[in-house]
Amino acid sequence: MILYKRFFTGILNLLILTLLFTTALPAQSAQTYYPTRFSWEKKSPEEVGMNARAVKEAIDYAIANESDNPRDLGIHLNTRTGEPYNNIIGPVKERGPMTGMIIKDGYLVAEWGEPHRVDMTFSVTKSFLSTIVGVAWDKGMIQSVDDRVQQYVPVKHFNSEHNAKITWDHLLRQTSDWEGTLFGKPDWADRPTGEITEEVIDR
């Protein structure tokens, strides 16, 4: 599953890069505050109408309820599944401490952990990518979510009779049933059915 998420993440990242260089920044006004890149003005919870005690309780709760999975993702990924082809083929890193930020009206109200640390995000990217696709659609870069992906991403992974029918709507709802092999691993590897034998794996 992780393999295919990375594949489709890579495809949609092409849209991100394009949008970064084509999206104009909104004009600032005296009434509206827009943070600049990498620079967020800080305000206390009270200054933005929040309860400081409740904010602290929320932070304490988040820190106290960190995932009990190993921080070493190499261990976690190698032991979490009995699926075939589950060997790790890309770089992984140990995750950092429980981290978070609270932002209200564009102002940084609180932060904890290591918010500037680069960590692996996995399924969290779904929210980012779906938003980017929405922006691309709004800008006319994608005419319709019912359009076939092949029209926009002319790569071999969408050239087969089956995959050529896949639309953006299919990808966004994860209903594409994409078929193929990536990095030597078949698409069915993350959802095998029946008994897995060496003969099946060799195929």
C-alpha positions as CSV (number, residue, x, y, z in Angstrom):
1,M,0.0,0.0,0.0
2,I,2.8,2.4,0.9
3,L,4.5,1.8,-2.5
4,Y,1.4,2.8,-4.4
5,K,0.6,5.8,-2.2
6,R,4.1,7.0,-3.0
7,F,3.6,6.5,-6.7
8,F,0.3,8.5,-6.9
9,T,1.8,11.1,-4.5
10,G,4.6,11.6,-7.0
11,I,2.1,12.2,-9.8
12,L,0.1,14.7,-7.9
13,N,3.3,16.4,-6.7
14,L,3.7,17.5,-10.3
15,L,0.6,19.6,-9.8
16,I,1.9,21.0,-6.5
17,L,5.1,22.3,-8.2
18,T,3.2,23.9,-11.0
19,L,0.8,25.6,-8.6
20,L,3.6,26.9,-6.4
21,F,5.0,28.8,-9.4
22,T,1.6,29.9,-10.9
23,T,-0.5,30.8,-7.9
24,A,-0.4,34.5,-7.1
25,L,-0.4,35.5,-3.4
26,P,-3.6,37.2,-2.2
27,A,-3.3,40.9,-1.7
28,Q,-3.0,41.9,2.0
29,S,-5.2,44.5,3.6
30,A,-5.3,46.3,6.9
31,Q,-8.1,44.1,8.1
32,T,-6.6,40.7,7.2
33,Y,-3.4,39.2,8.3
34,Y,-1.6,36.8,6.0
35,P,1.6,35.2,7.3
36,T,4.6,35.3,5.1
37,R,6.4,32.1,4.1
38,F,8.3,30.6,7.1
39,S,7.3,33.5,9.3
40,W,4.2,33.2,11.4
41,E,3.3,36.0,13.9
42,K,2.7,34.6,17.4
43,K,-0.2,35.5,19.6
44,S,-1.3,34.2,23.0
45,P,-4.5,32.1,23.2
46,E,-6.3,35.0,24.9
47,E,-5.3,37.5,22.1
48,V,-7.2,35.3,19.6
49,G,-10.2,34.5,21.8
50,M,-9.1,31.1,23.0
51,N,-9.0,29.6,26.5
52,A,-5.3,29.3,27.5
53,R,-6.1,26.5,30.0
54,A,-8.0,24.5,27.4
55,V,-5.2,24.9,24.9
56,K,-2.6,23.6,27.5
57,E,-4.9,20.7,28.3
58,A,-5.2,19.8,24.6
59,I,-1.4,19.9,24.2
60,D,-0.8,17.8,27.3
61,Y,-3.3,15.3,26.0
62,A,-1.7,15.1,22.6
63,I,1.8,14.5,24.1
64,A,0.5,11.9,26.5
65,N,-1.2,9.9,23.8
66,E,1.6,9.4,21.3
67,S,1.4,6.4,19.1
68,D,2.7,3.2,20.7
69,N,4.3,2.1,17.4
70,P,8.1,2.0,17.4
71,R,9.7,5.3,16.5
72,D,12.1,3.3,14.4
73,L,10.0,3.0,11.2
74,G,12.3,0.3,9.8
75,I,11.1,-2.0,12.7
76,H,7.5,-0.9,12.4
77,L,7.2,-1.4,8.7
78,N,8.9,-4.8,8.7
79,T,6.7,-6.2,11.5
80,R,3.3,-4.7,10.9
81,T,2.1,-7.0,8.1
82,G,2.4,-10.5,6.7
83,E,1.8,-9.3,3.1
84,P,4.1,-10.6,0.3
85,Y,6.7,-8.2,-1.1
86,N,6.8,-6.3,2.2
87,N,10.5,-5.6,2.1
88,I,11.5,-2.0,2.4
89,I,13.0,-0.6,-0.8
90,G,13.3,3.1,0.0
91,P,14.8,5.2,2.8
92,V,13.0,5.5,6.1
93,K,13.9,7.5,9.2
94,E,13.1,7.3,12.9
95,R,10.2,9.6,13.6
96,G,10.5,12.5,16.0
97,P,8.5,13.3,19.2
98,M,4.8,14.1,19.3
99,T,4.6,17.4,17.5
100,G,1.9,19.9,16.8
101,M,0.9,23.5,16.2
102,I,-2.3,25.5,16.9
103,I,-3.0,28.3,14.5
104,K,-6.0,30.7,14.8
105,D,-6.8,33.3,12.2
106,G,-3.3,32.9,10.7
107,Y,-1.5,33.4,14.0
108,L,0.7,30.9,15.7
109,V,-0.9,30.3,19.1
110,A,1.1,27.3,20.4
111,E,3.6,24.7,19.2
112,W,5.3,21.7,20.8
113,G,7.7,19.0,19.8
114,E,9.9,19.6,16.7
115,P,7.6,21.3,14.2
116,H,10.5,22.1,11.9
117,R,11.7,18.5,11.7
118,V,11.1,16.7,8.4
119,D,9.3,13.4,9.1
120,M,7.6,10.8,7.0
121,T,3.9,11.5,6.7
122,F,2.3,8.6,4.8
123,S,-1.5,9.0,4.6
124,V,-1.4,12.5,6.0
125,T,-0.5,13.6,2.4
126,K,-3.9,12.6,1.2
127,S,-5.4,15.8,2.8
128,F,-2.7,17.9,1.2
129,L,-3.0,16.3,-2.3
130,S,-6.8,16.4,-2.4
131,T,-6.6,20.1,-1.6
132,I,-4.0,20.7,-4.3
133,V,-6.2,18.9,-6.8
134,G,-9.1,21.1,-5.8
135,V,-6.9,24.2,-6.4
136,A,-5.8,22.8,-9.8
137,W,-9.5,22.2,-10.7
138,D,-10.4,25.7,-9.6
139,K,-7.6,27.2,-11.7
140,G,-8.7,25.2,-14.8
141,M,-5.6,23.0,-14.8
142,I,-7.9,20.1,-14.5
143,Q,-11.1,20.7,-16.5
144,S,-13.1,18.0,-14.8
145,V,-12.5,15.4,-12.1
146,D,-14.3,13.0,-14.6
147,D,-11.4,13.5,-17.1
148,R,-9.1,10.6,-17.6
149,V,-5.7,11.0,-15.8
150,Q,-4.0,9.9,-19.0
151,Q,-4.9,13.2,-20.6
152,Y,-2.8,15.1,-18.0
153,V,-0.2,12.6,-17.0
154,P,1.1,10.9,-20.2
155,V,3.2,8.2,-18.6
156,K,3.2,4.5,-19.3
157,H,1.4,3.7,-16.0
158,F,-1.8,4.9,-17.5
159,N,-1.5,3.4,-21.0
160,S,-3.0,0.0,-20.6
161,E,-6.6,-0.7,-21.6
162,H,-7.6,-0.8,-18.0
163,N,-5.6,2.1,-16.6
164,A,-6.4,4.4,-19.5
165,K,-10.0,4.5,-18.1
166,I,-8.9,5.9,-14.7
167,T,-10.2,9.4,-13.9
168,W,-9.2,11.9,-11.3
169,D,-12.4,11.0,-9.5
170,H,-11.2,7.4,-9.2
171,L,-7.9,8.5,-7.7
172,L,-9.4,10.9,-5.3
173,R,-11.8,8.3,-4.0
174,Q,-9.2,5.5,-4.2
175,T,-11.5,3.4,-6.4
176,S,-9.2,3.3,-9.5
177,D,-8.2,-0.4,-9.1
178,W,-5.0,0.6,-10.9
179,E,-3.2,-2.4,-12.3
180,G,0.5,-2.9,-12.8
181,T,3.9,-3.4,-11.3
182,L,6.0,-0.7,-9.6
183,F,9.6,-1.3,-8.4
184,G,9.2,-5.0,-9.0
185,K,6.1,-5.3,-6.9
186,P,2.6,-6.1,-8.3
187,D,-0.4,-4.0,-7.3
188,W,-2.1,-6.9,-5.6
189,A,0.7,-7.3,-3.1
190,D,-1.0,-5.1,-0.5
191,R,-4.4,-7.0,-0.7
192,P,-3.6,-10.6,-1.4
193,T,-6.4,-13.1,-1.5
194,G,-6.3,-16.8,-0.7
195,E,-3.1,-18.7,0.3
196,I,0.1,-17.1,-0.7
197,T,2.7,-19.6,-2.0
198,E,6.2,-19.3,-3.4
199,E,4.8,-20.1,-6.8
200,V,2.4,-17.1,-6.7
201,I,5.2,-14.8,-5.4
202,D,7.5,-15.9,-8.2
203,R,4.9,-15.0,-10.7
